[in-house]
Structure formats: structure tokens, C-alpha cells
């Protein structure tokens, strides 16, 4: 064997041994402040990251499907990264790592409107546009926010559905996500204001509880509500995790027809509960369209097609043309009410 081959072979063997001992040491984004490296996009494309409140949530997974559809149309790369739980601190750690990687743009569903402002500002100061969707970072920490529907309309439709299910009178409760989620808190405040209207005088809001967008905790909170308030008529859950867990709790307790669940959910996760009568009606926009629009807006800003200022207009593929409002938001559209009459027309 030639002399120069021996050192080369030895170094190759040592590399293989070290690799076998070390295993895969790439950290999960939920458990560490660093994110996996984002792959370089194709030439002339953008390199964007869609950041949900947490992973493993069907609502956010559907939004990612829409984001990937937009990416394919635009010729860009969209990576989907988040923490395992809906936690602002973990989300900030992930975002700091992505900023350090100098990604082309961030599309974020915020776990805390105010806590994420410095992080969002740092991204923008580094030349990284920040679009929020579903749940906003407060102004100053984002470029544009994609609004899934008018907040007052979301609140009004949930109170209206609860009123219909309660027959116009009775006790109702709200099972929310986290206590710091900005969109949830805004909707709850608007629902409380809506309940002050004369037509809802016979509805009594007896409790507001939080399931932290975790299935087991949301289920247990729903069970607790039914035990604490035996005359409870309706549970409103403005979160996809909470509404499904609440409906399952009603079924398991044998209270179908006595306690009704409504709020915000997806057709595929709620079809069983609509058919059983546990959740006869609920509402939502299409989260796939929300993710799709977020990436189109982000790309329009990152590519320089628009600056992201009020009055800017851009085209979002199949959804058509949108204009940024004076408050820096873009409105997706009106929510849909799902029931046994139309739920089989939808697949998301």
C-alpha cells in the first residue's frame, strides 16, 4: 500500500467511529434556544420560516399546507419550525436562532404580543421582514399582520352560536388557549362586550378557563366546568385544541344534548362531534388560506414588490388582491359557520 494512503484511511475510520458514537446531535427547536439550520433556497428564491405558536396542532399544520402551496407558486423555500408547547420564551429562543441564520423572512403566530416586540424589532433591524398571522406581535415588532377575520365579527358569531344553542337563556363558559394569547384575549373581551347587549340578557357567563392549547388540560378544564356548573348550557372554545377536547369531554360524560360546545375549529377535527350533537355548530376561516396569504405577503415585502406600508397593494395568487390597512393589517375574510348542513363540503 502506498504510504500516503495509510493516514487517509485512518482518518476516515476515526470519522466513522466518532459519528457512530455521537449520533444525531441536532437540537429540537422546542428544547433549545437554537434552531436547526434552514436550507439554502433555490437561486433567486426567498428563504422563509413559518413559526406557529406550537407544533402538533392541526390548525397550524393546515396553515403550513397553505404556506407550502404558496411557496411552490412563488419558487421559494418555506420551513415550518416551532416549539412543542405554546410558550413565548421558547418561541423567542427559536426566533433569535433564526435571526442569527439571517433567513429571508419570518411569518409568526405570536404567543405573546408584547414579549415578542424586541425580537421582532431585532429581526427587522437586521433586514428580515416580519409578518404575523393568526396572533399578532404588537406594532413595532412586526411589519404586517394578517388578520384571519375582523375580531368583533369573530366574537359576535361565537356569542350568536352560543345563544342559539342555549335557546336564548342559560349559563355559558369560555375555555380559551393560554392566558397570554393576544388574539384569544381580544376575542374574549369582545365577547364579554357583546354579552352586554339586550338580546343576550338571559345568558350568564359563569367562568373563563384556560387549557393552554394542550389537549389533556383542555379536556380536564371542560370536565371541571361541567362538574362545577351542573346547569351549564354551552362551552365556547375559541381555539381548535380546546373545542375538540371540550366536545370529547361532553361525549365521554354522556352530556350530549345537555351541554353544547361551540367556538372555533376545523371541519375535519369537528366532523365527529357535529354528527354526534356534541358540537352542532362552530365557526372558522380556512387556516390553509391564512398560511397561504401570510407567505404571499411576506414574499411581496422581502422581494421589494411592496414596502409593507399602509396603502400598499399586492396579489396573493388564488385569493386575489389585498391592500394593507392604515393599522398595518391585511384582512383575510369572513369566518364560515359549519354545521351538519355544510361540514361535508369542506376538507381541512
Buried (B, 14 or more C-beta within 10 A) or exposed (E): EEEEEEEEEEEEEEEEEEEEEEEEEEEEBBEBBBBBEBEEBEEEBBBBBBBBBBBBBBBBBBBBBBBBBBBEBBEBBBBBBBBEBBBBEBBBBBBBBBBEBEBBBBBBBBBBBBBBBEBBBBBBEEEBBBBBBBBBBBBEBBBBBBBBBBBBEBBBBBBBBBBBBBEEEBBBBBBBBBEBBBBBBBBBEBBBEBBEEEEBEEBBBBBBBBBBBBBEBBBBBBBBBBEEBEEBBBBBBBBBBBBBBBBBBBBEBEBBEEBBBBBBBBBEBBBBBBEBBBBBBBBBBBBBBBBBBBBBBBBBBBBEEBEBEEEBEBEBEEBEEBEBBEEBBBBBBBBBBBEEEEBEEBEB
